[in-house]
Amino acid sequence: MAKEGLHFYNQLSAIERDLKDVSTEERYRIRLERSQPVLNAFSACLRTQTSL
């Protein structure tokens, strides 16, 4: 589970690195667009682990 958590963290960190030179408004919009699927997948992973 720790490896999976780290994988999701790395994905989110990569998104943030890509957005470092973007305006605040654009960063917010892109962050919602790109991070939400990662967060949804992480949430599903956590729900699966807690139901075992």
Backbone as ProteinMPNN parsed JSONL, in Angstrom:
{"seq_chain_A": "MAKEGLHFYNQLSAIERDLKDVSTEERYRIRLERSQPVLNAFSACLRTQTSL", "coords_chain_A": {"N_chain_A": [[0.82, -1.193, 0.0], [1.972, 1.213, 0.696], [3.729, 1.71, -1.43], [1.903, 2.162, -3.478], [0.63, 4.474, -2.525], [2.803, 6.237, -2.597], [3.216, 6.301, -5.334], [0.894, 7.677, -6.234], [1.324, 10.101, -4.933], [3.677, 10.925, -6.229], [2.688, 11.315, -8.802], [0.96, 13.506, -8.402], [2.825, 15.377, -7.529], [4.362, 15.677, -9.837], [2.539, 16.937, -11.5], [2.292, 19.39, -10.165], [4.934, 20.334, -10.455], [4.983, 20.723, -13.21], [3.383, 22.934, -13.386], [4.64, 25.122, -12.331], [5.447, 27.516, -13.573], [3.165, 28.804, -14.375], [0.345, 31.004, -14.496], [-1.559, 31.992, -11.579], [-4.362, 31.653, -11.818], [-4.559, 29.983, -14.057], [-3.078, 27.812, -13.134], [-4.734, 26.878, -11.073], [-6.994, 26.039, -12.562], [-5.911, 24.048, -14.278], [-4.837, 22.361, -12.375], [-7.148, 21.354, -11.107], [-8.242, 19.976, -13.273], [-6.264, 18.056, -13.981], [-5.407, 16.862, -11.579], [-7.647, 15.839, -10.278], [-8.514, 13.284, -11.429], [-6.378, 11.655, -10.537], [-6.592, 11.891, -7.765], [-9.127, 10.775, -7.443], [-8.625, 8.128, -8.222], [-6.802, 7.398, -6.246], [-8.411, 7.61, -3.985], [-10.268, 5.552, -4.542], [-8.557, 3.395, -4.419], [-7.838, 3.462, -1.706], [-10.359, 2.974, -0.551], [-10.738, 0.35, -1.418], [-8.692, -0.957, -0.047], [-9.489, -0.589, 2.614], [-11.753, -2.103, 2.741], [-11.045, -4.707, 2.785]], "CA_chain_A": [[0.0, 0.0, 0.0], [2.856, 2.384, 0.748], [4.217, 1.967, -2.784], [0.801, 2.757, -4.23], [0.492, 5.842, -2.043], [3.927, 6.998, -3.131], [2.952, 6.469, -6.775], [-0.073, 8.761, -6.385], [2.009, 11.32, -4.514], [4.594, 11.313, -7.308], [1.88, 11.842, -9.908], [0.517, 14.846, -8.026], [4.015, 16.235, -7.501], [4.728, 15.958, -11.226], [1.589, 17.948, -11.981], [2.689, 20.662, -9.563], [6.184, 20.777, -11.1], [4.637, 21.209, -14.551], [2.62, 24.181, -13.283], [5.371, 26.127, -11.552], [5.595, 28.778, -14.301], [1.853, 29.148, -14.903], [-0.354, 31.982, -13.655], [-2.351, 31.428, -10.49], [-5.669, 31.234, -12.327], [-4.34, 28.831, -14.939], [-2.635, 26.721, -12.275], [-5.922, 26.357, -10.398], [-7.82, 25.34, -13.543], [-5.216, 22.842, -14.723], [-4.721, 21.483, -11.21], [-8.432, 20.652, -10.977], [-8.402, 19.083, -14.426], [-5.293, 16.956, -13.999], [-5.249, 16.204, -10.28], [-8.862, 15.159, -9.842], [-8.494, 11.851, -11.738], [-5.401, 10.99, -9.666], [-7.191, 11.831, -6.432], [-10.224, 9.797, -7.492], [-8.021, 6.792, -8.248], [-6.238, 7.163, -4.916], [-9.551, 7.386, -3.096], [-10.784, 4.216, -4.842], [-7.551, 2.457, -3.894], [-7.984, 3.454, -0.253], [-11.609, 2.281, -0.225], [-10.518, -1.082, -1.64], [-7.842, -1.453, 1.045], [-10.21, -0.601, 3.889], [-12.854, -3.07, 2.704], [-10.492, -6.066, 2.803]], "C_chain_A": [[0.866, 1.261, 0.0], [3.391, 2.732, -0.639], [3.142, 2.618, -3.64], [0.598, 4.213, -3.819], [1.583, 6.741, -2.583], [3.746, 7.266, -4.626], [1.979, 7.631, -7.004], [0.552, 10.101, -5.997], [2.933, 11.828, -5.621], [3.844, 11.874, -8.506], [1.432, 13.272, -9.603], [1.686, 15.831, -7.993], [4.45, 16.612, -8.91], [3.805, 17.017, -11.823], [1.985, 19.322, -11.445], [3.975, 21.202, -10.185], [5.897, 21.351, -12.484], [3.993, 22.593, -14.506], [3.373, 25.314, -12.605], [5.477, 27.484, -12.245], [4.288, 29.276, -14.9], [1.193, 30.148, -13.957], [-1.221, 31.278, -12.617], [-3.686, 30.9, -10.98], [-5.546, 29.981, -13.192], [-3.913, 27.605, -14.13], [-3.832, 26.061, -11.581], [-6.759, 25.51, -11.365], [-7.186, 24.014, -13.957], [-5.075, 21.85, -13.573], [-6.017, 20.69, -11.018], [-8.589, 19.596, -12.075], [-7.496, 17.852, -14.341], [-5.183, 16.194, -12.688], [-6.471, 15.399, -9.873], [-8.884, 13.682, -10.207], [-7.513, 11.062, -10.854], [-5.974, 10.836, -8.261], [-8.347, 10.838, -6.373], [-9.683, 8.372, -7.473], [-7.431, 6.436, -6.889], [-7.343, 6.86, -3.905], [-10.126, 5.975, -3.301], [-9.839, 3.154, -4.289], [-7.68, 2.335, -2.375], [-9.26, 2.727, 0.168], [-11.466, 0.779, -0.391], [-9.725, -1.669, -0.486], [-8.601, -1.542, 2.373], [-11.341, -1.614, 3.913], [-12.354, -4.515, 2.741], [-10.643, -6.714, 4.148]], "O_chain_A": [[0.518, 2.258, -0.632], [3.497, 3.907, -0.988], [3.428, 3.517, -4.431], [0.416, 5.083, -4.671], [1.321, 7.876, -2.982], [4.089, 8.343, -5.114], [2.213, 8.473, -7.87], [0.329, 11.112, -6.663], [2.962, 13.024, -5.912], [4.316, 12.809, -9.153], [1.52, 14.148, -10.465], [1.54, 16.988, -8.388], [4.863, 17.747, -9.148], [4.252, 17.891, -12.566], [2.009, 20.301, -12.19], [4.089, 22.405, -10.417], [6.496, 22.349, -12.883], [4.054, 23.339, -15.484], [2.791, 26.363, -12.332], [5.588, 28.507, -11.569], [4.299, 30.083, -15.83], [1.456, 30.136, -12.755], [-1.566, 30.106, -12.772], [-4.098, 29.807, -10.593], [-6.334, 29.043, -13.068], [-4.344, 26.488, -14.417], [-3.923, 24.835, -11.513], [-7.178, 24.404, -11.027], [-7.855, 22.981, -13.982], [-5.181, 20.64, -13.775], [-5.974, 19.481, -10.791], [-9.015, 18.47, -11.818], [-7.937, 16.733, -14.606], [-4.894, 14.997, -12.693], [-6.343, 14.381, -9.193], [-9.248, 12.87, -9.356], [-7.797, 9.927, -10.472], [-5.854, 9.777, -7.645], [-8.525, 10.143, -5.373], [-10.224, 7.508, -6.783], [-7.55, 5.298, -6.436], [-7.212, 5.96, -3.075], [-10.435, 5.287, -2.328], [-10.279, 2.136, -3.755], [-7.636, 1.232, -1.829], [-9.25, 1.956, 1.127], [-12.01, 0.012, 0.403], [-10.043, -2.754, 0.001], [-8.379, -2.462, 3.16], [-11.841, -1.955, 4.984], [-13.158, -5.446, 2.728], [-10.23, -7.858, 4.332]]}, "name": "protein", "num_of_chains": 1, "seq": "MAKEGLHFYNQLSAIERDLKDVSTEERYRIRLERSQPVLNAFSACLRTQTSL"}
